[in-house]
Amino acid sequence: MSAARDLTSVSGAIFGTTWTVKVVGEHPDPKGLSQRLDARLQALDQALSTYRDDSALMGLNRAPSGEWVSVPRELHEVLSISKGVHRRSEGAFDPTVGELVRAWGFGPDARPRSAPDVHALAGRVGFEHLELHPSDLAARWLRDGMELDLSAVAKGYAVDQLAALLRSEGSVRHMVEIGGEVRARGAGPSGGPWRIGVETPVAGARRQAVVAVSLRDAAMATSGDYRNFYRLDGTTVSHTIDPRTGSPVTHELGSVTVISESAAEADAWATALNVMGPARAETVASRAGLDYMMLVRTGDTFREIMSPGFSAMTN
């Protein structure tokens, strides 16, 4: 952690990645701030992790169908947000891909030696088979054999939660980042908006920003196929699984970046649009009123597709 006259920065690790918080102005107790932020993240990990057998999420995954299961507020909120994006994205965002994620080797299991039988797993996908209680913090499965994986929304939600903690302590100028998902409030250290880079989606390449976005009182998330993938029988296997086909995406869309009021929604929508591919994603994103940028492969280069609102933030 570090503190200077104009900026306090603290960081750590969570969800298999890193987190960073920057607060404009010198903080009187950066160590205490770091501890409070880390404690909040540990509580979220306890609620949302697929890698902890004792998490609330894994408890729900083990529940038999028809049985209402009490869940913590954080898990209920993430599921509610996910339900909204699932519906508006025509099912492209679906957290019940958990079994498929594991089968393709992107969960706690080892990577497969051959492609899994996605047809055999098709009956275990479908967010409509999870019901949220209309008045209580509870959820239940309507079909056995289902499994949730919230990795496509959990980081964004955690960003929102850390931002809420900072606001509750009176911070009006800060930036929160977890694994590339970002939320900014107020002006940055220079007095203007926070400047956040969007990487070129090239595997193994030195990280380089293709554009810099001016972010103030908004959140931004990126989904791409260039950081988490492997080769199987000569084919690139992306970690982005299309819940409608059961297989990793194969289209030419390299990455999608979405700007929204909340990092959780930006995170989920970036994944949904990345699943769709450029043509359908552009239509759905425009209909949903999203600010977005897509980087589409054209040979060895990338073509940018930006909404007017997103473009205005890059100038």
GIVEN-V834031 format. One record per pair of residues at least 4 apart in sequence whose ideal C-beta (glycine too) atoms are under 8 Angstrom apart, sorted by the first residue. I is the first residue (numbers start at 0). J is the second residue. If there is no record, write none. Layout:
I:J / I:J
This chain:
0:7 / 0:8 / 0:9 / 0:10 / 0:29 / 0:30 / 0:33 / 1:7 / 1:8 / 1:29 / 2:6 / 2:7 / 2:8 / 2:25 / 2:26 / 2:29 / 3:7 / 3:25 / 4:25 / 5:23 / 5:24 / 5:25 / 5:188 / 6:21 / 6:22 / 6:23 / 6:24 / 6:188 / 7:21 / 7:22 / 7:24 / 7:25 / 7:26 / 7:29 / 7:32 / 8:19 / 8:20 / 8:21 / 8:22 / 9:19 / 9:20 / 9:29 / 9:32 / 9:33 / 9:36 / 10:17 / 10:18 / 10:19 / 10:20 / 10:33 / 11:17 / 11:18 / 11:33 / 11:36 / 11:37 / 11:40 / 12:16 / 12:17 / 12:18 / 13:17 / 13:18 / 13:37 / 13:40 / 13:41 / 13:43 / 13:44 / 13:157 / 13:177 / 14:44 / 14:48 / 14:150 / 14:153 / 14:154 / 14:157 / 14:177 / 14:178 / 15:50 / 16:154 / 16:177 / 16:178 / 16:179 / 17:177 / 17:178 / 18:36 / 18:40 / 18:157 / 18:161 / 18:175 / 18:176 / 18:177 / 18:178 / 19:174 / 19:175 / 19:176 / 19:177 / 20:32 / 20:36 / 20:161 / 20:165 / 20:173 / 20:174 / 20:175 / 20:176 / 21:173 / 21:174 / 21:188 / 22:26 / 22:32 / 22:165 / 22:170 / 22:172 / 22:173 / 23:172 / 23:173 / 23:185 / 23:186 / 23:187 / 23:188 / 24:172 / 26:32 / 28:32 / 29:33 / 30:34 / 31:35 / 32:36 / 33:37 / 34:38 / 35:39 / 35:164 / 36:40 / 36:161 / 36:164 / 37:41 / 38:42 / 39:43 / 39:160 / 39:161 / 39:164 / 40:44 / 40:157 / 40:161 / 41:45 / 42:46 / 42:73 / 43:47 / 43:73 / 43:153 / 43:156 / 43:157 / 43:160 / 44:48 / 44:51 / 44:54 / 45:51 / 45:53 / 45:54 / 45:55 / 46:54 / 46:55 / 46:56 / 46:70 / 46:71 / 46:73 / 46:74 / 47:54 / 47:55 / 47:56 / 47:73 / 47:74 / 47:77 / 47:149 / 47:153 / 47:156 / 47:157 / 48:54 / 48:56 / 48:57 / 48:153 / 49:54 / 49:56 / 49:57 / 49:97 / 49:106 / 49:107 / 49:147 / 49:148 / 49:149 / 49:150 / 50:107 / 51:57 / 52:57 / 53:57 / 53:58 / 54:58 / 55:59 / 55:70 / 55:71 / 55:74 / 56:60 / 56:74 / 56:147 / 56:149 / 57:61 / 58:62 / 58:68 / 59:68 / 59:70 / 59:74 / 59:138 / 59:147 / 60:97 / 60:145 / 60:146 / 60:147 / 62:66 / 62:68 / 62:139 / 62:140 / 63:140 / 63:143 / 64:139 / 64:140 / 64:141 / 64:142 / 64:143 / 65:139 / 65:140 / 65:141 / 66:139 / 66:140 / 67:132 / 67:135 / 67:137 / 67:138 / 67:139 / 68:137 / 68:138 / 68:139 / 69:135 / 69:136 / 69:137 / 70:74 / 70:75 / 70:78 / 70:136 / 70:137 / 70:138 / 71:75 / 71:136 / 72:76 / 72:136 / 73:77 / 73:156 / 73:160 / 74:78 / 74:138 / 75:79 / 75:131 / 75:136 / 75:137 / 75:138 / 76:80 / 76:156 / 77:81 / 77:149 / 77:152 / 77:153 / 77:156 / 77:263 / 78:82 / 78:94 / 78:129 / 78:131 / 78:138 / 78:147 / 79:83 / 79:131 / 80:84 / 80:152 / 80:156 / 80:261 / 80:263 / 80:264 / 80:267 / 81:85 / 81:92 / 81:94 / 81:126 / 81:149 / 81:152 / 81:267 / 82:86 / 82:126 / 82:131 / 83:87 / 83:264 / 84:88 / 84:92 / 84:152 / 84:264 / 84:267 / 84:268 / 84:271 / 85:90 / 85:92 / 85:93 / 85:94 / 85:126 / 87:283 / 87:287 / 88:92 / 88:268 / 88:271 / 88:272 / 88:274 / 88:275 / 88:283 / 88:287 / 89:283 / 90:126 / 90:242 / 90:243 / 91:241 / 91:242 / 91:243 / 91:271 / 91:272 / 91:274 / 91:275 / 91:283 / 92:151 / 92:242 / 92:267 / 92:268 / 92:270 / 92:271 / 92:274 / 93:124 / 93:125 / 93:126 / 93:242 / 94:126 / 94:147 / 94:148 / 94:149 / 94:151 / 94:152 / 95:123 / 95:124 / 95:125 / 95:126 / 95:128 / 95:129 / 95:145 / 95:146 / 95:147 / 95:148 / 95:242 / 96:100 / 96:124 / 96:148 / 96:240 / 96:242 / 97:101 / 97:106 / 97:145 / 97:146 / 97:147 / 97:148 / 98:102 / 98:120 / 98:123 / 98:124 / 98:144 / 98:145 / 98:146 / 99:103 / 99:115 / 99:117 / 99:120 / 99:123 / 99:124 / 99:240 / 99:242 / 99:245 / 100:105 / 100:106 / 100:148 / 100:150 / 100:238 / 100:240 / 101:105 / 101:106 / 101:107 / 101:108 / 101:146 / 102:108 / 102:111 / 102:115 / 102:117 / 102:120 / 103:110 / 103:111 / 103:115 / 103:236 / 103:238 / 103:240 / 103:247 / 104:108 / 104:109 / 104:110 / 104:111 / 104:229 / 104:236 / 105:227 / 105:238 / 105:240 / 106:148 / 110:229 / 110:231 / 111:115 / 111:231 / 113:231 / 113:232 / 114:231 / 114:232 / 114:246 / 115:119 / 115:120 / 116:120 / 117:121 / 117:244 / 117:245 / 117:246 / 118:245 / 120:124 / 120:245 / 121:245 / 122:142 / 122:144 / 123:144 / 123:145 / 123:146 / 124:145 / 124:242 / 124:245 / 125:142 / 125:145 / 127:141 / 128:140 / 128:141 / 128:142 / 128:145 / 129:138 / 129:139 / 129:140 / 129:141 / 129:145 / 129:147 / 130:138 / 130:139 / 130:140 / 130:141 / 131:137 / 131:138 / 132:136 / 132:137 / 132:138 / 132:139 / 140:145 / 149:153 / 150:154 / 151:222 / 151:266 / 151:267 / 151:270 / 152:156 / 152:263 / 152:266 / 152:267 / 152:270 / 153:157 / 154:158 / 154:177 / 154:178 / 154:179 / 154:180 / 154:220 / 154:262 / 154:266 / 155:159 / 155:180 / 155:218 / 155:220 / 155:261 / 155:262 / 155:263 / 155:264 / 155:265 / 155:266 / 155:267 / 156:160 / 156:262 / 156:263 / 156:266 / 157:161 / 157:177 / 158:162 / 158:175 / 158:176 / 158:177 / 158:180 / 158:181 / 158:182 / 158:218 / 158:262 / 158:263 / 159:163 / 159:182 / 159:218 / 159:261 / 159:262 / 159:263 / 160:164 / 161:165 / 161:175 / 161:177 / 162:166 / 162:173 / 162:175 / 162:182 / 162:184 / 162:262 / 163:167 / 164:168 / 165:170 / 165:173 / 165:175 / 165:184 / 166:170 / 166:171 / 166:184 / 170:184 / 171:184 / 171:185 / 172:184 / 172:185 / 172:186 / 172:187 / 173:183 / 173:184 / 173:185 / 174:181 / 174:182 / 174:183 / 174:184 / 174:187 / 174:193 / 174:195 / 174:214 / 175:181 / 175:182 / 175:183 / 175:262 / 176:180 / 176:181 / 179:220 / 179:221 / 180:218 / 180:219 / 180:220 / 180:221 / 180:262 / 180:265 / 180:266 / 181:193 / 181:195 / 181:214 / 181:218 / 181:219 / 181:220 / 181:262 / 182:217 / 182:218 / 182:219 / 182:261 / 182:262 / 183:187 / 183:192 / 183:193 / 183:195 / 183:214 / 183:215 / 183:216 / 183:217 / 183:218 / 184:215 / 184:216 / 185:215 / 185:216 / 186:190 / 186:191 / 186:192 / 186:193 / 186:215 / 187:191 / 187:192 / 187:193 / 187:194 / 187:215 / 191:213 / 192:213 / 192:214 / 192:215 / 192:312 / 193:213 / 193:214 / 193:215 / 194:211 / 194:212 / 194:213 / 194:214 / 195:211 / 195:212 / 195:214 / 195:219 / 196:208 / 196:209 / 196:210 / 196:211 / 196:212 / 197:208 / 197:209 / 197:210 / 197:211 / 197:212 / 197:221 / 197:254 / 197:256 / 197:292 / 198:206 / 198:207 / 198:208 / 198:209 / 198:221 / 198:223 / 198:254 / 199:204 / 199:207 / 199:208 / 199:209 / 199:294 / 199:301 / 200:223 / 200:224 / 200:225 / 200:253 / 200:254 / 200:294 / 200:301 / 201:225 / 202:225 / 202:226 / 202:228 / 209:294 / 209:301 / 209:303 / 210:292 / 210:303 / 210:313 / 211:313 / 212:219 / 212:256 / 212:258 / 212:309 / 212:312 / 212:313 / 213:312 / 213:313 / 213:314 / 214:218 / 214:219 / 214:258 / 214:312 / 217:258 / 217:259 / 217:260 / 218:258 / 218:259 / 218:260 / 218:261 / 218:262 / 218:264 / 218:265 / 219:256 / 219:257 / 219:258 / 219:259 / 219:262 / 219:265 / 220:256 / 220:257 / 220:259 / 220:262 / 220:265 / 220:266 / 220:268 / 220:269 / 221:254 / 221:255 / 221:256 / 221:257 / 221:269 / 222:239 / 222:254 / 222:255 / 222:266 / 222:269 / 222:270 / 222:272 / 222:273 / 223:253 / 223:254 / 223:255 / 223:273 / 223:294 / 224:228 / 224:235 / 224:237 / 224:238 / 224:239 / 224:247 / 224:248 / 224:252 / 224:253 / 224:254 / 224:273 / 225:253 / 225:254 / 227:237 / 227:238 / 228:235 / 228:236 / 228:237 / 228:238 / 229:235 / 229:236 / 230:234 / 230:235 / 230:236 / 231:236 / 236:247 / 237:247 / 237:248 / 237:249 / 238:247 / 239:247 / 239:248 / 239:270 / 239:273 / 239:274 / 240:245 / 240:246 / 240:247 / 240:248 / 240:274 / 241:245 / 241:246 / 241:247 / 241:248 / 241:274 / 242:274 / 243:274 / 248:252 / 248:273 / 248:274 / 248:276 / 250:276 / 250:277 / 251:276 / 251:277 / 251:295 / 251:296 / 251:297 / 252:273 / 252:276 / 252:277 / 252:280 / 252:293 / 252:294 / 252:295 / 252:296 / 253:294 / 253:295 / 253:296 / 253:301 / 254:273 / 254:293 / 254:294 / 255:269 / 255:272 / 255:273 / 255:280 / 255:291 / 255:292 / 255:293 / 255:294 / 256:269 / 256:291 / 256:292 / 256:293 / 256:309 / 257:264 / 257:265 / 257:268 / 257:269 / 257:272 / 257:284 / 257:289 / 257:290 / 257:291 / 258:265 / 258:289 / 258:290 / 258:291 / 258:308 / 258:309 / 258:312 / 259:264 / 259:265 / 259:268 / 259:289 / 259:290 / 260:264 / 261:265 / 262:266 / 263:267 / 264:268 / 265:269 / 266:270 / 267:271 / 268:272 / 268:284 / 268:287 / 268:289 / 268:291 / 269:273 / 270:274 / 271:275 / 271:283 / 272:280 / 272:283 / 272:284 / 272:289 / 272:291 / 272:293 / 273:280 / 275:279 / 275:280 / 275:283 / 276:280 / 277:281 / 277:293 / 277:295 / 277:304 / 278:282 / 279:283 / 280:284 / 280:291 / 280:293 / 281:285 / 281:293 / 281:304 / 282:286 / 283:287 / 284:289 / 284:291 / 284:306 / 285:289 / 285:306 / 289:306 / 290:306 / 290:308 / 290:309 / 290:312 / 291:305 / 291:306 / 291:309 / 292:303 / 292:304 / 292:305 / 292:306 / 292:309 / 293:303 / 293:304 / 293:305 / 294:301 / 294:302 / 294:303 / 294:304 / 295:301 / 295:302 / 295:303 / 295:304 / 296:300 / 296:301 / 296:302 / 297:301 / 297:302 / 305:309 / 305:310 / 305:313 / 306:310 / 307:311 / 308:312 / 309:313 / 310:314
